[in-house]
Amino acid sequence: MATCVLPAVSAISLLWSGLLCGQQPAAAPPNAQAPPRLVTTATRAAPAELARLRRPGRLLLVADFEAPSAFERWFEVQGRADGRTRLVDGAGLAHGGRSALQITAPANAGKASGAALSAWLGDEGHDALHLRYWIRYAADYDQGNLNHTGGSLTGVAGTDKWRGMGGAGLRPAGDDHFSTLVDSWRDWQRVAAPGFLHCYTYWMEMQQDRDGHYWGNMLGPEPERRFVPQRGEWTCVELRVAVNQVGKADGELAMWIDGELHLHYQGLRWRSSEAVRLKRAGVLCYVHAAERDNTVWFDDVVVSTGYIGTGGVEVAKPTPAAGQEPGKVGAPPSPLPLPR
C-alpha cells in the first residue's frame, strides 16, 4: 500500500495514505529514507504476521484506577490538585470494576487546557512496547478543531523522565527521543467529534510544516478504514511500537481498535542511536483552544512488552524470590474485566 506524504495544514502536519494525494509534499529532513509503509491490508491477510504482532509479553504496568494508590505508578499526575484529574465511581462510569480515571480539559477562554499522566518504564528501556487502554469520550465531547487526547509511547535516551516533553514543533535528532500518540482529527470540523483515530508522531524523519516547524505527523489508516469513536461508549485501543535497528529503517507502528488491527506501518527509522529505547507511557486530554469543558475517562490501562488484547490480564502473585518475573499478558478473544 503506497503512502502519500502531505505538508501540514496550519498547526498539524499530515501523513496518511490516500488523502489528497498529488499535493506538493513538505520538505523532508536531510538524508531522509523512504516514508513509512502502510501495510495493514497485507498484514491482515497474513496469519503468521498477525501472530507475530500478537505474541504475548511481560507485564510492566496495570492501572485499574480502583483506588488512589493507582496514581503511585505514575511519576507525573497533572491536575490532581484542582480536580482536572481524579478517580470517579458510580453506575456506568467504569469499564471494569467500580471506578475509572477522569481527565477534564476545562474551558479556558479559548486558550490551551488539559492534563496528563506519565509513567516511567525503567531506565534500561525496551525495544518493543504495547499500551492498551479503554477510553470513553463524554457524550458532549467536542474539541472544536485541535486536541491531543489518548495514549502515548515515547522513546528516549538516558534517564531524564521528562526528555522530549515541551518539544512541540521540533524534529527529534534521532539520538534523543521519539514519540507517538493515539489522537483524533476532525479535519477542521468536517469529521464528527471527536474525529478519526490516527497516530500523531514525532521522529527523526518526520515531514516539515509549511511554516518551518515540525509538528506531529499523522500516521493513519486507509481512508476507508477511518474510525470515529462513539462518544459516551467505551473503546479499546492498543498501540504497539517497535524500534528500528540502528542504521536500518525497520521500525514498526501498529494500532488495534476493539481487538481488530486498525493500522500497521513498517519502514520507520525511529532512532539513530541504540541509547534511544522505549521508556515512557502516558494518557492525556488536551484541547488547544478550550471554549468549553471536555472530559474523557480512561480505565484498565496496561503496558506490556507484547500483545495485550481486549481481555483481562493475569498478574503474577508476589513472591519473596529475587528477580521475580512480572505477570504474563494474554489475549483472550472477548472483553473481560481486569482482576481485582
Phi, psi and omega per residue, in radians:
M1 nan 2.149 3.141
A2 -1.322 2.692 3.059
T3 -1.994 2.731 3.117
C4 -2.094 2.116 -3.101
V5 -1.735 2.141 -3.054
L6 -2.007 2.710 2.949
P7 -1.251 2.827 -3.125
A8 -1.281 2.673 2.990
V9 -1.818 1.905 -3.100
S10 0.955 -2.014 -2.965
A11 -1.493 0.002 -3.097
I12 -2.300 2.329 3.053
S13 -1.599 2.355 -3.010
L14 -1.915 2.337 3.011
L15 -2.496 1.935 3.075
W16 -2.765 2.959 -3.091
S17 -1.618 2.512 2.948
G18 1.334 0.128 -3.108
L19 -1.927 2.025 3.070
L20 0.959 0.608 3.134
C21 -1.062 2.599 -3.124
G22 1.825 -0.249 3.066
Q23 -1.280 2.737 3.134
Q24 -1.193 2.140 -3.142
P25 -1.239 2.717 3.044
A26 -1.290 2.961 -3.091
A27 -1.160 2.377 3.056
A28 -1.586 2.723 3.112
P29 -1.160 2.776 3.129
P30 -1.009 2.479 3.094
N31 1.051 0.481 -3.127
A32 -1.185 2.512 3.044
Q33 -1.476 -3.062 3.065
A34 -1.103 2.650 -3.137
P35 -1.130 2.789 3.098
P36 -0.971 2.575 -3.111
R37 -1.757 2.229 3.057
L38 -1.496 1.952 -3.000
V39 -2.103 0.397 -3.042
T40 -0.993 -0.813 -3.090
T41 -1.067 -0.787 3.127
A42 -1.131 -0.689 -3.133
T43 -1.159 -0.727 3.131
R44 -1.052 -0.526 -3.105
A45 -1.571 0.043 -3.068
A46 -2.082 1.695 -3.095
P47 -0.964 -0.675 -3.125
A48 -1.154 -0.664 3.127
E49 -1.221 -0.704 3.073
L50 -1.080 -0.722 3.132
A51 -1.126 -0.654 3.094
R52 -1.068 -0.790 -3.125
L53 -1.177 -0.431 -3.060
R54 -1.732 0.248 3.080
R55 -1.091 2.314 3.097
P56 -1.221 2.861 -3.090
G57 -2.476 -2.725 -3.064
R58 -1.772 2.266 -3.095
L59 -1.275 2.252 3.138
L60 -1.957 -0.546 -3.079
L61 -2.680 2.362 2.971
V62 -2.293 2.159 3.116
A63 -2.212 1.799 3.136
D64 -1.691 -0.136 3.051
F65 0.999 0.644 3.114
E66 -1.530 -0.253 -3.111
A67 -2.672 2.766 3.123
P68 -0.968 -0.419 3.118
S69 -1.090 -0.288 3.101
A70 -1.064 -0.436 -3.135
F71 -1.301 -0.303 -3.038
E72 -1.153 -0.426 -3.102
R73 -1.378 -0.186 -3.094
W74 -1.809 2.207 -3.090
F75 -1.348 -0.336 3.066
E76 -2.366 2.206 3.074
V77 -2.226 1.790 -3.120
Q78 -1.450 2.494 2.982
G79 1.431 0.107 -3.118
R80 -1.237 -0.629 -3.090
A81 -1.144 -0.618 -3.081
D82 -1.825 0.138 3.034
G83 1.540 0.001 3.071
R84 -1.112 -0.542 3.086
T85 -2.118 2.185 3.138
R86 -2.835 2.861 3.031
L87 -1.583 2.420 3.118
V88 -2.254 2.554 3.051
D89 -2.347 2.828 -3.093
G90 2.508 2.892 -3.085
A91 -1.014 2.191 3.048
G92 1.397 -0.048 -3.075
L93 -1.488 -0.529 -3.079
A94 -1.712 2.686 3.007
H95 -1.393 -0.870 3.074
G96 -2.284 2.542 -3.131
G97 1.360 -2.616 -2.996
R98 -1.831 -0.428 -3.001
S99 -2.440 2.939 -3.114
A100 -2.542 2.923 3.066
L101 -1.533 2.213 3.078
Q102 -1.926 2.251 3.045
I103 -2.167 2.247 -3.141
T104 -2.090 2.325 2.936
A105 -1.714 1.714 -3.027
P106 -1.284 2.742 3.057
A107 -0.932 2.411 -3.064
N108 -2.527 0.730 3.077
A109 0.943 0.668 3.097
G110 1.425 0.089 3.091
K111 -1.709 3.009 -3.108
A112 -1.128 2.616 -3.079
S113 -2.766 2.578 3.069
G114 2.711 -2.997 3.137
A115 -2.801 2.856 -3.076
A116 -2.671 2.753 2.963
L117 -2.053 2.418 3.134
S118 -2.270 2.359 3.133
A119 -2.107 2.416 3.090
W120 -1.709 2.311 -2.987
L121 -1.916 0.381 3.056
G122 1.950 2.502 -3.100
D123 -1.163 -0.500 -3.121
E124 -1.277 -0.575 3.122
G125 1.376 -3.094 -3.015
H126 -2.492 2.647 3.128
D127 -1.522 -0.351 3.095
A128 -2.612 2.402 3.113
L129 -2.457 2.632 2.988
H130 -2.084 2.361 3.006
L131 -2.070 2.093 3.107
R132 -2.043 2.363 3.080
Y133 -2.655 2.739 2.976
W134 -1.808 2.376 -3.105
I135 -2.317 2.463 3.049
R136 -2.317 2.074 3.061
Y137 -1.435 2.449 3.084
A138 -0.971 2.643 -3.102
A139 -1.025 -0.445 -3.139
D140 -1.893 0.301 -3.136
Y141 -1.038 2.212 3.125
D142 -2.757 1.756 -3.077
Q143 -1.378 -0.033 -3.027
G144 1.421 -1.796 3.119
N145 -1.903 -1.091 -2.927
L146 -1.959 2.363 3.013
N147 -2.630 2.921 2.931
H148 -2.317 1.740 -3.049
T149 -2.394 1.990 -3.129
G150 2.777 -2.667 -3.117
G151 -2.008 2.628 -3.035
S152 -2.367 2.688 2.973
L153 -2.228 2.432 -3.063
T154 -2.339 2.370 2.998
G155 -1.810 2.378 3.133
V156 -2.454 2.753 2.968
A157 -1.675 2.486 3.088
G158 1.465 -2.860 -3.012
T159 -2.070 0.221 3.093
D160 -1.355 1.903 -3.061
K161 -1.128 -0.373 -3.086
W162 -1.754 0.081 -3.058
R163 -1.048 2.361 -3.135
G164 1.568 -0.328 3.074
M165 -1.235 2.500 -3.128
G166 1.372 0.242 -3.117
G167 -1.785 0.453 3.140
A168 -1.020 2.359 3.113
G169 1.532 -0.005 -3.107
L170 -2.049 2.333 3.117
R171 -1.402 2.254 3.040
P172 -1.042 2.612 -3.088
A173 -1.473 -0.335 -3.110
G174 1.912 -0.492 3.117
D175 -1.878 0.257 -3.062
D176 -2.157 -1.011 -3.080
H177 -2.913 2.920 2.928
F178 -2.687 2.873 3.132
S179 -2.779 2.728 3.000
T180 -2.528 2.500 -3.079
L181 -2.283 2.264 2.972
V182 -1.268 1.986 -2.992
D183 -2.222 3.068 3.097
S184 -2.235 2.511 -3.027
W185 -2.266 2.196 -3.109
R186 -1.686 -0.056 3.139
D187 0.922 0.934 3.130
W188 0.955 0.814 3.032
Q189 1.195 0.309 2.985
R190 -1.452 -0.214 3.088
V191 -2.016 2.447 -3.139
A192 -1.059 2.568 3.089
A193 -1.104 2.523 0.061
P194 -1.511 0.091 -3.081
G195 1.764 2.997 -3.111
F196 -1.552 2.598 -3.043
L197 -1.384 2.512 3.111
H198 -2.742 -3.130 3.082
C199 -1.942 1.993 -3.135
Y200 -1.530 1.980 -2.753
T201 -2.303 2.349 3.029
Y202 -2.003 2.166 3.040
W203 -2.730 3.049 -2.927
M204 -1.151 -0.328 -3.132
E205 -2.043 0.475 3.130
M206 -1.216 2.792 3.136
Q207 -1.456 2.680 -3.086
Q208 -1.660 2.509 3.066
D209 -1.280 2.732 3.073
R210 -1.066 -0.418 -3.114
D211 -1.469 0.060 3.111
G212 1.659 -0.202 3.112
H213 -1.546 2.951 3.035
Y214 -2.013 1.471 3.057
W215 -1.415 2.768 -3.067
G216 -0.922 2.316 3.059
N217 -1.445 2.510 -3.125
M218 -1.693 1.999 3.050
L219 -1.798 1.868 -3.022
G220 -2.127 -3.111 3.137
P221 -1.434 3.126 2.961
E222 -1.049 2.567 -3.081
P223 -0.925 -0.637 -3.097
E224 -1.278 -0.196 -3.135
R225 -1.812 0.112 -3.130
R226 -1.021 2.446 -3.075
F227 -2.199 2.163 3.068
V228 -1.851 1.997 -3.139
P229 -1.019 2.508 3.078
Q230 -1.389 2.052 3.125
R231 -1.092 2.508 3.141
G232 1.489 -0.034 3.141
E233 -2.193 2.659 3.136
W234 -1.366 2.394 3.052
T235 -2.200 2.360 3.091
C236 -1.671 2.192 -3.137
V237 -2.136 2.335 3.025
E238 -2.243 2.271 -3.108
L239 -2.000 2.330 3.081
R240 -2.168 2.341 2.998
V241 -2.250 2.317 3.012
A242 -2.193 2.195 -3.081
V243 -1.240 2.804 3.064
N244 -1.504 2.766 2.904
Q245 -1.267 2.364 -3.095
V246 -1.006 2.270 -3.110
G247 1.601 -0.110 3.129
K248 -2.164 2.672 3.077
A249 -1.800 1.229 -3.091
D250 -2.206 0.418 3.049
G251 -1.344 2.844 -3.076
E252 -2.324 2.767 3.041
L253 -2.520 2.287 3.122
A254 -2.513 2.701 3.083
M255 -2.483 2.391 2.999
W256 -1.986 2.507 3.030
I257 -2.133 2.132 -3.091
D258 0.866 0.708 3.058
G259 1.455 -0.025 -3.138
E260 -1.874 2.317 3.124
L261 -1.056 2.109 -3.061
H262 -1.759 -0.685 3.059
L263 -2.666 2.654 3.113
H264 -2.585 2.060 3.093
Y265 -1.973 2.466 2.992
Q266 -2.176 2.964 3.084
G267 1.465 0.387 3.134
L268 -1.573 2.305 2.999
R269 -1.813 1.491 -3.067
W270 -1.185 -0.565 -2.922
R271 -2.580 2.786 3.051
S272 -2.037 0.019 -3.110
S273 -2.389 2.407 3.105
E274 -1.175 -0.238 3.096
A275 -1.201 -0.367 -3.133
V276 -1.501 1.949 -3.139
R277 -2.393 2.838 -3.112
L278 -1.248 2.113 -3.037
K279 -2.396 -0.153 -3.036
R280 -2.401 2.485 3.042
A281 -2.310 2.697 -3.132
G282 -2.753 2.850 2.967
V283 -2.309 2.541 -3.071
L284 -2.734 2.850 2.953
C285 -2.391 2.011 -3.055
Y286 -2.457 2.250 3.134
V287 -2.088 2.257 -3.054
H288 -1.164 -0.738 -3.090
A289 -2.281 1.504 -2.975
A290 -1.456 1.753 3.069
E291 -1.609 -0.232 -3.072
R292 -2.667 2.901 3.050
D293 -1.210 2.423 3.019
N294 -2.339 2.258 -3.034
T295 -2.214 2.482 2.979
V296 -2.327 2.772 3.058
W297 -2.107 2.432 3.031
F298 -2.060 2.579 3.082
D299 -2.674 2.764 3.030
D300 0.860 0.967 3.133
V301 -1.474 2.269 -3.109
V302 -2.369 2.433 2.992
V303 -2.122 2.342 -3.110
S304 -2.523 2.864 3.025
T305 -1.449 -0.061 3.113
G306 -2.484 -3.046 -3.057
Y307 -1.102 2.526 -3.080
I308 -1.980 -0.872 -3.124
G309 1.435 -3.046 -3.038
T310 -1.535 -0.150 -3.028
G311 -1.569 -2.911 -3.125
G312 -1.361 3.009 3.099
V313 -2.109 2.622 3.098
E314 -1.749 1.935 -3.104
V315 -1.611 2.205 3.137
A316 -1.097 2.426 3.085
K317 -1.282 2.445 -3.141
P318 -1.060 2.458 3.044
T319 -2.336 2.777 -3.126
P320 -1.353 -0.085 -3.087
A321 -1.161 2.419 3.104
A322 -1.180 2.515 3.079
G323 1.235 0.517 -3.139
Q324 -0.936 2.248 3.101
E325 -1.237 2.378 3.022
P326 -1.078 2.962 -3.116
G327 -1.144 2.764 3.085
K328 -1.630 2.586 -3.116
V329 -1.916 2.308 3.100
G330 -1.859 -3.008 -3.129
A331 -2.418 1.174 3.103
P332 -1.020 2.623 -3.026
P333 -1.343 -0.241 -3.099
S334 -2.337 2.712 -3.092
P335 -1.098 2.329 3.078
L336 -2.353 2.577 3.104
P337 -1.193 2.587 3.040
L338 -1.154 2.546 3.107
P339 -1.112 2.500 -3.106
R340 -1.853 nan nan
